[in-house]
Amino acid sequence: MRYWMGLIGLAVASPLAAKTHDLPATPQTVAWGHYDATSKPVLTIESGDTVVVHTLLTNSPAGLEKAGVAPADVEPALRAVYAGVPASERGPGGHVLTGPIAITGAEPGDTLEIRILKIDLAIPYAYNAFRYGAGFLTDDFPYARMKIVPLDKKAMLGRFAPGVDVPLRPFFGSMGVAPPPSFGRYDSAPPTINGGNMDDKALVAGTTLFLPVHASGALFQVGDGHAAQGNGEVDITALETSLTGTLQFILHKGDKAPYPRAETPTHYIAMGFDDDLSNATRKALRNMIDFLVAAKGMTRDDAYMLISVAGDVEVTELVDRNKGVHVMLPKAVFTKR
């Protein structure tokens, strides 16, 4: 499986011809609450191109104003999207995702590499909210509450409460490609084999995400901006905000990634998604074992043992029907001798 060997020789890119595109969030450039193999792309790019993608938080202008955001501080783009996207194009989920972006030549059986070059805060506030019927302790909190949290961009801190500051590490909660056509219009909430609402706080600038291609063009979408989040995302939201991401796309032909995975400068990351937390953990462990066997030439026994002595199994999120688990393995354990 050449994919696992680092994808060398499979990339389809022309660095000399690579372009940078700007993709705003408008009623015509967002997918509201779904990933769908039949969606028409709003932008088509070549492998190697970079896109500056503007995204919107997952809340309404009315909801933000009710929570205390001044009307003048609500993004005009958010108002335009809420006014301009017809009800028939919304759902079944609630995330406003920018895209889809098509990559020329991408077909099922390929892998799409997304290099997260930069993520910028787009507005000076975020919100956190819970409501009955969602969140991990919903019966303990049988009501709804929303808090607006000012974001100090200079200090990169969320001013959560007097004497309580949250370090900001912005990332996109949802990054995914279209699922297989048989999925139909797939809900943006539960993550699955296409990526999507993974809510993995490790996917910050400097991280690279690898996604299996299931439909022509790949049809990448991104949104659900988080200024910060704890593993688990237990009340169902993070510090939800609008973000601008600079992403580079590399297409790898002929070897399909078996499951979404990622790499930071210091770690390999394997993922697992399932409505049962134990099954999600099994998937993440098996995916890391498969990676170590194929990419590092290890036996399955040694791979299993290495994860136990050097890897970390972390609960990504608990609240999106499909639970998320990821396994992080330090690259430093592989020394040159």
Order of alpha helices (4+ residues) and beta strands (2+ residues): beta-beta-beta-beta-beta-beta-alpha-alpha-beta-beta-beta-beta-beta-beta-beta-beta-beta-beta-beta-beta-beta-beta-alpha-alpha-beta-beta
